[in-house]
Amino acid sequence: MRPVTSSAPAVRTRRRTACLALVLCAGLTAALTACGGEDPDKGTNGLGKLSAPEIEKKAQAAVDSADAVRLAGTLVSKGGTYKIDMRLKNKGGAGSVTSKNSAFTLLRIGDELYLKADAGFWSHDENGGDGKGGAAAADKLEDKYVKVPQDDPTYKQLSGFTDKKVLLDGMLTLHGELTKGDRGEAGGVRTVRIMGGEGSGGALDVSLEGTPYPLRFARAGGGGVITLADWGKDFTLKAPAEDETVDYGKQLPKTSS
């Protein structure tokens, strides 16, 4: 007859092993949960925790307080596509605008506006004529800076490209109910997106690092995409040299602008 032996030690051993396994699993689960649920706002300016209207308000305040900015990208207007690259500050701006048929450079220092354009810009004939007047202007004005008279209709039209407030107010407008979108990056900087009309009214990517500046704007209705950089970085505006300028007279010819 076999001797009777107790199984209690084995049972206790199995229980201890099971408990240890549960503790290890619990610890591992907690560690994995901690990794997967890390605060996405850690190390940011906290903008991501705000609602879309609050983010827009913060971004607008940042825009209003900035002394300078650079805008670059594409604008779609009236069936035409324009590439723009402008550096702007409170007292002026400088940069270029390019379309399918022409290109021009603008420089504004205070109230003084200078325009330099290629032959395609000057030779355009809006009135459907033979273009001889435009050709003559192109010969004289091509690749020279022209000081635009303030009472010339062209002055108001072109100076808007060099006016920081006018250009930003006109571009950074979201239409429709504001909602918050995904987080992303623009120029290597973490951003949060706010949208108008679920995106149909435009989308604005705002920096989650440092000052909440707008860094990228997609205009409503496929109106182009603009990047914004160099916020607050000053730059020099200098009038062109005398040998780079030409005096056209009291009024500029009609152009393609």
VMD Tcl script that draws the C-alpha trace (Angstrom):
set ca {
  {0.00 0.00 0.00}
  {1.40 3.33 -1.08}
  {2.01 5.96 1.57}
  {-0.42 8.88 1.67}
  {1.26 12.21 0.93}
  {-0.15 15.73 1.25}
  {-0.51 17.95 -1.85}
  {-0.74 21.15 0.18}
  {2.87 22.32 -0.46}
  {2.42 21.89 -4.20}
  {-0.88 23.77 -4.14}
  {0.69 26.62 -2.18}
  {3.61 26.73 -4.63}
  {1.27 26.94 -7.60}
  {-0.72 29.73 -5.91}
  {2.44 31.72 -5.20}
  {3.56 31.29 -8.82}
  {0.16 32.39 -10.10}
  {0.15 35.45 -7.82}
  {3.65 36.39 -8.95}
  {2.60 36.07 -12.58}
  {-0.42 38.30 -11.96}
  {1.77 40.93 -10.28}
  {4.23 40.87 -13.17}
  {1.45 41.10 -15.73}
  {-0.18 43.95 -13.85}
  {3.13 45.80 -13.70}
  {3.80 45.25 -17.38}
  {0.28 46.37 -18.29}
  {0.65 49.51 -16.21}
  {3.96 50.29 -17.88}
  {2.52 49.78 -21.36}
  {-0.54 51.87 -20.51}
  {1.70 54.65 -19.25}
  {3.70 54.63 -22.48}
  {0.63 54.59 -24.70}
  {-1.21 57.24 -22.71}
  {1.60 59.78 -22.33}
  {0.30 63.33 -22.11}
  {0.40 64.72 -25.70}
  {0.67 68.24 -24.28}
  {3.84 67.52 -22.34}
  {6.47 70.07 -23.31}
  {4.02 72.22 -25.30}
  {2.52 75.64 -24.68}
  {-0.74 73.96 -23.62}
  {-2.66 75.19 -26.65}
  {-3.83 71.68 -27.53}
  {-6.00 71.55 -24.40}
  {-8.04 74.56 -25.49}
  {-11.16 74.72 -27.65}
  {-10.97 75.85 -31.28}
  {-12.29 79.39 -30.56}
  {-9.78 79.76 -27.72}
  {-6.94 78.61 -29.97}
  {-7.98 81.10 -32.65}
  {-8.04 83.90 -30.07}
  {-4.54 83.00 -28.83}
  {-3.21 82.79 -32.39}
  {-4.71 86.16 -33.31}
  {-3.15 87.77 -30.25}
  {0.23 86.35 -31.29}
  {-0.21 87.72 -34.82}
  {-1.15 91.17 -33.53}
  {1.90 91.32 -31.26}
  {4.45 90.22 -33.89}
  {6.68 92.88 -35.45}
  {7.54 90.87 -38.56}
  {6.66 87.74 -40.53}
  {7.40 85.97 -43.78}
  {4.57 84.64 -45.97}
  {5.19 82.21 -48.80}
  {2.92 80.00 -50.84}
  {0.20 79.98 -53.46}
  {-2.90 82.14 -53.83}
  {-5.77 81.26 -56.16}
  {-7.94 84.23 -57.06}
  {-10.31 85.01 -59.93}
  {-9.19 81.95 -61.84}
  {-5.51 82.87 -61.59}
  {-2.77 81.32 -59.49}
  {-0.13 83.48 -57.85}
  {3.02 82.50 -56.00}
  {3.84 84.92 -53.23}
  {6.94 85.32 -51.07}
  {6.83 88.43 -48.90}
  {8.65 89.61 -45.78}
  {6.54 92.07 -43.84}
  {6.84 94.33 -40.86}
  {4.87 97.25 -39.46}
  {6.50 99.95 -41.60}
  {6.87 98.14 -44.88}
  {7.68 94.96 -46.71}
  {9.51 93.38 -49.60}
  {9.11 90.34 -51.78}
  {7.83 88.91 -55.02}
  {4.59 87.87 -56.70}
  {4.59 85.53 -59.70}
  {1.72 84.57 -61.99}
  {1.50 82.52 -65.17}
  {2.33 85.46 -67.44}
  {4.36 87.82 -65.32}
  {6.37 88.44 -62.18}
  {7.04 91.51 -60.10}
  {8.94 92.57 -57.00}
  {7.57 94.99 -54.44}
  {9.38 97.13 -51.89}
  {7.63 99.50 -49.53}
  {9.38 101.72 -47.00}
  {6.83 103.74 -45.08}
  {4.61 105.34 -47.73}
  {7.11 104.91 -50.55}
  {6.27 101.98 -52.81}
  {8.66 100.65 -55.44}
  {7.75 98.20 -58.17}
  {10.08 96.15 -60.35}
  {8.57 93.89 -62.99}
  {9.40 91.85 -66.04}
  {8.30 92.60 -69.60}
  {5.26 90.34 -69.28}
  {3.89 92.54 -66.52}
  {4.31 95.83 -68.38}
  {3.33 94.68 -71.86}
  {-0.08 93.34 -70.84}
  {-2.87 95.22 -72.62}
  {-6.17 95.12 -70.69}
  {-8.02 97.12 -73.31}
  {-7.43 94.67 -76.13}
  {-5.37 97.09 -78.19}
  {-2.33 96.39 -80.28}
  {-0.09 96.35 -77.20}
  {2.33 98.95 -78.59}
  {1.94 101.18 -75.54}
  {2.65 98.27 -73.24}
  {5.65 97.23 -75.32}
  {7.07 100.72 -75.09}
  {6.60 100.69 -71.32}
  {8.25 97.29 -71.10}
  {11.33 98.54 -72.93}
  {11.68 101.40 -70.48}
  {10.62 99.78 -67.23}
  {11.63 96.13 -67.41}
  {13.71 95.06 -64.40}
  {13.94 98.61 -63.08}
  {12.43 99.89 -59.87}
  {9.63 102.37 -60.43}
  {8.41 104.56 -57.59}
  {4.63 104.26 -57.67}
  {2.77 107.58 -57.18}
  {0.43 107.42 -54.19}
  {-2.48 108.78 -56.22}
  {-2.05 106.12 -58.88}
  {-4.72 103.36 -58.84}
  {-1.92 100.79 -58.87}
  {-0.57 102.07 -55.55}
  {-3.51 100.92 -53.44}
  {-3.75 97.63 -55.29}
  {-0.10 96.68 -54.91}
  {0.64 98.21 -51.52}
  {-1.74 95.69 -49.96}
  {0.81 92.98 -50.71}
  {3.30 94.82 -48.47}
  {0.92 95.69 -45.62}
  {1.29 93.16 -42.81}
  {-2.07 93.83 -41.19}
  {-4.02 93.97 -44.44}
  {-2.44 90.82 -45.82}
  {-2.75 88.79 -42.62}
  {-6.31 89.89 -41.93}
  {-7.25 89.01 -45.48}
  {-5.62 85.59 -45.44}
  {-5.98 84.17 -41.95}
  {-9.77 84.12 -41.87}
  {-11.71 80.95 -41.11}
  {-15.33 80.73 -42.26}
  {-18.03 78.75 -40.52}
  {-18.19 77.03 -37.15}
  {-14.75 76.45 -35.63}
  {-13.64 72.93 -34.77}
  {-10.36 71.45 -33.60}
  {-8.56 69.00 -35.85}
  {-5.53 66.77 -35.59}
  {-2.08 67.51 -34.31}
  {0.75 67.61 -36.80}
  {3.93 69.42 -37.78}
  {4.83 72.45 -39.85}
  {8.46 73.23 -40.52}
  {9.49 70.71 -37.87}
  {7.35 72.40 -35.20}
  {4.47 70.60 -33.51}
  {1.09 72.10 -34.33}
  {-2.62 71.77 -33.66}
  {-5.16 72.44 -36.40}
  {-8.33 74.48 -36.19}
  {-10.83 74.52 -39.02}
  {-13.80 76.51 -40.24}
  {-16.79 74.54 -41.44}
  {-15.04 71.20 -40.87}
  {-12.27 72.34 -43.22}
  {-14.33 73.77 -46.07}
  {-13.93 77.23 -44.53}
  {-10.16 77.00 -44.23}
  {-7.67 75.33 -41.89}
  {-5.03 76.90 -39.68}
  {-2.09 75.06 -38.11}
  {-0.95 76.79 -34.91}
  {2.34 76.22 -33.10}
  {2.29 74.08 -29.97}
  {5.78 75.28 -29.11}
  {6.51 78.67 -27.62}
  {4.34 81.54 -28.84}
  {1.20 80.19 -30.58}
  {1.94 81.63 -34.02}
  {0.05 80.40 -37.09}
  {2.48 78.38 -39.22}
  {0.36 77.15 -42.12}
  {-2.95 78.25 -43.58}
  {-5.08 76.47 -46.17}
  {-7.53 78.99 -47.59}
  {-11.20 78.19 -48.00}
  {-12.46 76.84 -51.30}
  {-9.06 75.72 -52.53}
  {-7.78 79.27 -52.44}
  {-4.19 78.23 -51.89}
  {-1.83 77.32 -49.06}
  {0.38 79.80 -47.23}
  {3.23 79.07 -44.82}
  {4.17 81.64 -42.19}
  {7.64 81.81 -40.68}
  {10.27 84.12 -39.17}
  {7.75 85.58 -36.75}
  {9.28 88.58 -34.96}
  {12.55 88.43 -36.93}
  {13.49 91.93 -38.06}
  {14.99 92.63 -41.47}
  {16.33 95.66 -43.32}
  {14.35 97.65 -45.85}
  {16.56 99.76 -48.10}
  {15.57 102.00 -51.00}
  {16.97 100.86 -54.36}
  {20.06 102.56 -55.74}
  {19.59 105.44 -58.16}
  {20.91 103.44 -61.11}
  {18.30 100.75 -60.40}
  {15.35 103.12 -60.61}
  {13.52 104.91 -63.38}
  {10.94 107.70 -63.19}
  {7.89 106.86 -65.27}
  {5.89 109.96 -64.53}
  {2.66 110.84 -62.79}
  {0.75 107.70 -63.63}
  {1.80 104.18 -64.50}
  {0.40 102.36 -67.53}
  {-2.31 99.78 -66.97}
  {-0.80 96.47 -66.03}
  {-1.68 92.84 -65.51}
  {-1.59 93.12 -61.73}
}
mol new
graphics top color blue
foreach p $ca { graphics top sphere $p radius 0.5 }
foreach p [lrange $ca 0 end-1] q [lrange $ca 1 end] { graphics top cylinder $p $q radius 0.2 }
display resetview
